[in-house]
Amino acid sequence: MALQICPKCKENSFTWFIGGKSHLTNWSCFNCDYEAKENESDECICENCEKKTKTKLKDKETEYWWCSNCSTISDL
C-alpha cells in the first residue's frame, strides 16, 4: 500500500484501509491524524492528470474531489 500526499497537511503519510461492514475505503494520515471516507462509486477522470483516479472524499466537515494520482483537490 503506497502512501499518498495528505489533503490536509500535505505530507506523504496518507494511506487507506477497507472498513468493516460498510466496505468503504477509509483514509487516514499518520502525520496529522486526518481521516476521510472515499466513495469509490464516484470515481472519474481527473482534469489535471487525465487519469481515472479522482474520487470523492468525505470527512467530518466537508466532501470534496481528490485525485490519488496527482493530489489535486477540488470542490464538488
C-alpha distance (Angstrom), angle and dihedral (degrees) to the residues before:
residue distance angle dihedral
M1 . . .
A2 3.79 . .
L3 3.77 121.5 .
Q4 3.80 118.8 -117.3
I5 3.81 133.9 -157.3
C6 3.81 108.5 -86.7
P7 3.83 112.3 -120.7
K8 3.82 89.8 -141.3
C9 3.83 108.5 41.6
K10 3.85 97.9 17.6
E11 3.82 92.4 -132.4
N12 3.81 123.5 134.0
S13 3.81 92.4 -110.1
F14 3.82 106.2 98.4
T15 3.82 116.9 118.4
W16 3.79 139.3 161.3
F17 3.79 143.3 -132.6
I18 3.80 134.3 179.3
G19 3.79 111.6 -107.0
G20 3.82 122.7 -132.4
K21 3.80 120.4 -98.9
S22 3.79 96.3 -7.5
H23 3.83 93.6 60.7
L24 3.81 88.2 -148.1
T25 3.77 119.5 146.4
N26 3.79 108.8 -112.9
W27 3.79 119.8 -157.9
S28 3.79 124.4 -159.7
C29 3.78 136.4 174.5
F30 3.79 120.9 -132.9
N31 3.81 90.6 -158.6
C32 3.83 104.9 50.0
D33 3.85 102.3 10.8
Y34 3.82 91.8 -120.1
E35 3.81 113.0 161.9
A36 3.80 132.6 -166.4
K37 3.79 138.9 163.3
E38 3.79 122.0 -127.9
N39 3.79 124.2 -138.6
E40 3.81 100.9 -150.9
S41 3.81 92.7 -177.0
D42 3.82 87.9 71.4
E43 3.81 95.7 56.6
C44 3.81 114.1 141.1
I45 3.80 143.2 158.9
C46 3.80 115.9 -70.6
E47 3.80 114.6 -125.4
N48 3.79 90.5 -146.6
C49 3.83 103.4 51.4
E50 3.83 99.4 13.6
K51 3.84 92.9 -130.4
K52 3.81 124.8 128.2
T53 3.80 91.4 -116.3
K54 3.81 101.7 105.4
T55 3.82 114.2 113.8
K56 3.79 139.0 161.3
L57 3.78 117.4 -97.7
K58 3.78 121.1 -166.1
D59 3.78 125.0 -166.0
K60 3.82 131.1 172.9
E61 3.81 92.5 -75.9
T62 3.80 110.7 27.1
E63 3.79 148.8 10.3
Y64 3.80 121.5 -136.3
W65 3.80 145.0 155.2
W66 3.81 117.0 -93.4
C67 3.79 129.7 -178.6
S68 3.80 113.8 -145.6
N69 3.82 90.6 -162.5
C70 3.82 101.6 54.4
S71 3.86 100.7 11.2
T72 3.81 92.9 -123.4
I73 3.80 115.6 159.4
S74 3.80 124.5 -157.8
D75 3.79 137.3 170.9
L76 3.77 121.6 -104.9
